[in-house]
Amino acid sequence: MKPNEFRNSEVGQVIRTKAGYWAFVPAPLPPTIDWSLHLVSALSEADRHLSALTTLAGNFPFPRLLTQPFIRREAVLSSRIEGTRASLADLYNYESAQLSFIEPNDDVREVHNYVRALDYGLDRLTALPVSLRLIREIHSKLMEGVRGGNLTPGKFRTTQNWIGPAGSTLETATYVPPPIDEMERALSDLEKFIHADTDIPALARAGMIHYQFEAIHPFLDGNGRIGRLIIMLLLHEWNILSQPLLNLSAYFEQYRQEYYAHVLAVSQRGKWDEWLRFFLHGISAQAQDSVHRMTRLQGIRTKYESLVQADRNSARMAAVIDYVFSRPILTVRQVEKDLDIPFMAATRYIEKLVSAGVLREVTGYARNRVFRASEIFRALDDAG
């Protein structure tokens, strides 16, 4: 790491460790922010678009079912930033119970673990706030049984790590986070800031916390994904977004190099304004994207209402159709299990939806069949 590239002592300091290499120690939050007109405008836009998403979610017929596809899309995109190649279809196929005899690749396992970690974190928030303990717990879920799973899942590192191109060393790395003692102090300060009363707007605060976590880099692997998970947990805990319907990782993935560059520029030159504007623009863009997708889905659901009304058991048909929105790639066994209906009844309703063109069978098998709701899936998975 080149210490002369880190030129703003207010953001943190570069120290030479006992082992002789340089490392960066971020200053405790909050930073001194010049609330420029551009930054205030970005904050206002993010608040406005997030409020529109919250309003739509509150009026949506089945928002809790809809959270599952959005969680899975976030898992795919956040993991893709780290180099995985699994798609949303790959994830749903893996989760289909009768495909369990197929050995999944590491990429799909990693994405599935992200879903488990976010689900776990959201459930855990009922008893435990966002904290170092919760962060360790979700890291354990994220890293279980996948690449990096041997790198102390659920525990903060006890050795030095670094960030840089393949083949980098501590001396040639782009960035070296704090050594262990300084890391522990920085984590303690970060937890205090998360729990502190402050007048800093919540969305800007979330952007500060995300930067700080990445600068501390407290795990040997999984820091990027955990840092993005923390954003979702904070928005939920702070009652900013009751359901995890914001795919912020889509923005970070689309502008991956800018994302990394902005985070590094805070450490090197104190570019808080630029990072926070980038972060807030991402919230605005993805809140609008979620509104667009949910509006498309609502239109599709309205179109399918005629199938509900025409069925002898309209309540059950409605439940099956709504379930298809949460699982646009599914099996009869999943419908049977998750809706607690007999297998033959689940089969009949799947066949009705196939006849209506809502579902199509995608394996060509006589057994272990998988069905896909293409119209719903496109609304979730299209680029925009």
N, C-alpha and C positions, 0 to 999 in steps of 0.2 A: 504494500500500500504506500502511496506517495503522500507524505504528510503535508507537503506544500499545496496540495489540491484542496485541503480542508481549511478554508480561510476565514471562517466566521466563528469566533470564540463564544458568541452568545448562544449558538446552537449546541455546542459541545466542544470537547477538546480531544486532540490527538495525543496519545501518551505512548511512550516507549516502555514496553513490558520488561520484566526481569529476563525474559528469554531473548530480548533484543529486537523483537519485531514491533511495528507500529500498530496501534488499534484506536478506534474512535469510541468515545464515551459520550452519548447524547446528554445534554443538560435536561434537568427535570422539566416537565410540563407545568404550567402553560408557557409558551413562548410569548414574546412581545410581538403583537401583530399590528401592522399598519392597515387599518380597515379602509382600504382604497375603495373608490366608487365601483370599480370592476368586481372586487371581492364581495361587497355588499349586494351588488346586483346579482351575482352568481348564487349567493345564499338565498336571496329572495325568490329567484327562479326555482331553485331546488325545493324550497319549502312549498311553493305553489304547486309544482307538479307532483310532489309527494302527497300533498293534501288531496289532489284530484284522484290519485290512485287509492288513497285511504277511503275516500267517499265512495268510489266505485266498488271497492271490495266490500264495504259495509252494506251495499245494496245488491250485491251479487247473490243469485239464488243458492249457490253452494260453495262459498269461499273456502271452507275448510278442506273439501275434497280437492279444490283447485290448487291448494298449496303444494300438494305432492309433485305435480309436474314442474312447478316453478323451482322447488327445492332440487329436483333432479337435473333440471337445466342448469341451475347454478353450480351443481356439483360437477357436471361435465365441463363447463366453461372455466371454472376455477382450476380444475385439474389440468385442463388443456394448457393453461398458462405455464404450468410446470413440465409440459412436454408429453402428456398422455395423448393418445389418439382414439380413445373410446368415444363413441357417439351416444346420443340420447337413445337411439334404437338399440345399440349394444347393451346399454344399461337395463332397459326394460326387458330385453330378451334374457339377460342374466337373471333377472328377478322372477322370471316365469318359472314356477316350481318344477315343471317337468323337463326343463332344460338343465337341471342340476347335474345330470350325468355328464355334461360337457364341461371339461376343465376350462374355466375362464382364464383369460390372459391377465397379466398383472395390471394393465391399464384399467380394465373393467373393475377389478377388485378395488383399486384405489378410488375410483369414482364412487363405487358402492359404499366404501368406508366413509367417504365424505358425506353421503346422505345419512348414514348412521350417526356420524358425529354431529351433524346439524340437528337432526331429529332429537338426539340425546340432549344436546345443549338447550334446545327450546323447552323440552320437558323438564330439564333440571332447573331452569330458571324459576320454577314455581317454589323451589326450596332454597336455591343458592344463587346469589347475584353473580354477575360477571366478575370474576376474581381469578387470582393465580391458581387457586384450587380447581376451578371450573375449566380453566384453560388447559391445565395438565390432564384433566379427565377427558376432554374432547380430543386432545392430542393422542391419548391412548387408544381411543376408538378409531381415529383417523389412520394410525400407523399399524394397526393390528394385522399381522399376517401378510404384509405387502413389502415391496422394496423399501428399505429404510426401517422395517419393523424390528431389525436387530439393533437399531440405534436408540436405545433407551426410550421406548414409547412411554408417554405420560410423565417423563422426568426432564427437568431442565438440564442442559448440558453441563458436564464437569470437565470438558476439554474445549480447546479453542476451535472455532470454525471460521470460515471465510467465504467470500463471494467473489467470483471471477470466472473467466473463461476456463474451459477444460484444460487441465494441466497446470493451473495456477498453484502457487505456493503462498505461504503467509507473506513472503516478501514481494511477490508479483501480483497479489490479489488486488482487485478493484476496491474492495471494501473489507475491512476486518472489524467485526463488532467487538463490544467490550470483553475484556478478560473476565474470568469467573467472579472475582470479588466485586468488580465494578458492575457486572451484569446483575448480580443479586441485589445490589443497591438500586440499580436502575429499575428493576422489576418491582421492587417495593415502592419506589416513588410513583411508578406508573399505576399500580393498584390504588394508591392513595388518591391520585388524580381522577381515576375512574369513579371513585366513591365520593369525591369532594363536591360540596355545593359550589356552584360557579355560575356566573352570568354569561359565560361563553355560549353562543348558540349551539344547540345539540349537534347539528350536522357538521359544523366546523370542528366541534370537539371530537366527533367520531373520526374525522380525517386526521386530527392530531394524534389520536390514540393509535390509529393504524400505522402512521409513519413511525411512531415511537416503538411500537412492537417490532416492526421490521428492522429498525435501527439496532435494537437490542439483540434480535435474532437468537432467542434463548434455547432453541432446540437444535439438535444436530441435523434434523430433516423435517420438512413439513411446515416451515415458518410462514411461507407465503399463503398457503391454504388456511392455516390457523388464523393468520392476520385478517384474511377476508371473511372467515367465519365469525370472528369477533365483531365485525361491522354489523352483520345480520343480528347477532345476539344483542348488541347494544341498542339497535333500532327497536327491537322487540321489547327489551327491558325498559326502555325509556318511553314506551307507549307511543312511539312515532309511527310505527307500522305494526299493526296487530297480527298480520300474517306475513310470512316471508315471501312476498310476491315481487321483490326487487332483484333482478339479475345483474347486480353491479359488475360481476366478473365478466359479463359480455362486453362491457365498455373497456375494462382493463385488458381483456384479451385482444380486442380490436386495436387498441392503441398500446400494445404491450411495451414497445421500446420507450414511448413517452412516459408510460407508467413508471418503469424502472428509472428513467432519467430524472423524473420529477422527485422521486423519493431520494435518490442520490444527491440531487442538487440542494435539497434541504440540509443534508449533512455537510456538504462541501461548502455551500455559499449562503446558507440561511434563506433559501428561496421558499419561504412559507406561503407567501401570497400566491405564487404560481402553482404550488402543489395543491393548496386548498381550492383554488379556482378549478383546477383539473378535476379534483375529487367531486366538487359540487356540480360541475357540468356533467360528470358521469351519473350522478344521482338524478339530475334532471332528465338526461337522455334515456336512462333505463326506466324511470317512472313513466315517461311518455310511452316507451316501448311496451311496458306491462299493461298500460291502459289500452293501447292498440290491440294487444293480443287478447285481453279479457273481453274487449268489445266484440272482436271476431268470434270468440268462443260463445259469448252470450247470443250472438246472432245465430250461430249453429244450433245452440240449445233450443232457441225459440222455434227454429225450423223443425226440430225433432219432436216438438210438443204434440204434433198431430199423431205420432206413433203412440205416445202416452195415452192420449184421449181415445184412440181406437182400440186399445187393448182391454180385454176383460178385467184384468187386474192392473188398473192404471198405476196404482201406488208402487207395485213391484216393478213394472216396466220403467217408471220414473227413476226408481232406485238403481236399476241396472244401467240405464242411460247415463245417469249422473256418475256412476262408478266408471263408466267408459271414459268420461272426461278426466278422471283422476289416473286412469291406467289405459292409455290409448293403444298399448300393445299388451294383450292379456290372454289368459287361458280360462277355460271353463272352471277348472279347479280353483283359480283365484276368485272368481265370482262366487262359487259355492262357499268357499271359506270366509271371504271378507264380508259377504252379505248374509251369511248364515242361512242359505236356502238349499234345498235338496239338489243333488247333482243333476238329476233329470230335468228339474225345473230350470236350473241355470243353463243347461244345454238348449232347452226350448227357446229361452229368451235370446241366447246368442244366435241361434238359427234364425229367429225373427229379424234380428238386426242385420244378419248377413243378407237375408232376402230383401230387406229395405235398402241395402246399399250402404248402411252405416259402417259395417265391419266387412272385412274380407279375410279369408284364411290364407296364411302366407307360407306355410311349410309344405303343403301338398301331401302331408301324412294322413293316414287313416286314424292314427292315435297320436297322442301328445301334440295336438294341434295348437297353433298360436294364431290369434286374430289381431288385426290391426285396423284402427279407426283412422284412415288416412286423412280425412278432412280435419279432424281434431288434431292429429299429430302435426300436420303442416302448420296449423295456427300456432302451435307451441314451438316448433322447431325451425320454422323459416327464418332466414336472416333478418327479415323485417317486413 
